């Protein structure tokens, strides 16, 4: 059952454990109507042992683990993942150690790039790796319900979505279909870097990551609160297409 279905059921059934959830995310604001009882099978919070105990780590350790995985991927020494055993262990829930906001580009593949198995990464993907209501809500779920200690916004070199935005703004043209939605979300980074020296595309890709890290850090009440309590770290990175190396940026 997907997140949306569970949430709908929760609203229908009523939020019986809401007080505990609000305490867990450190907010007492009215109007936050997620119902943790409906997510019990996802969270494992009521069980003693999460499906992946090795994922229950603090933010800095999660970042070190992520980057170690990237080193293995770059060096071509990725581990063999036991999908069969992991499948069985994850039937009853999940406790990923990082959330990733990545571009949809087929060359990126966060699970490969960080040499991670199933149940390790909570990945949201959209062309241009920007935070909108849907991706923020998904990452709020990852933080408040699954307790992920780390979120990485992952841009990449030669991003087609950013490149198309640069061209659309430069030529003052409107792209077909729903593509203008991408343009409007990526335009701030393109405009902010328009007069910078160097490669306009690389500059805009970097700025877009920086902007969306800032957006997630200021997302109230859930992500901002988790950060302030030291439960969550949010960072940005750029994936280099030529060798797969992820460079962390501010
Ligand atoms: Zn891209």
Boltz pocket constraint, residues with backbone or C-beta under 6 A from the ligand:
constraints:
  - pocket:
      binder: B
      contacts: [[A, 103], [A, 104], [A, 105], [A, 127], [A, 128], [A, 129], [A, 156], [A, 158], [A, 159], [A, 160], [A, 161], [A, 162]]
      max_distance: 6.0
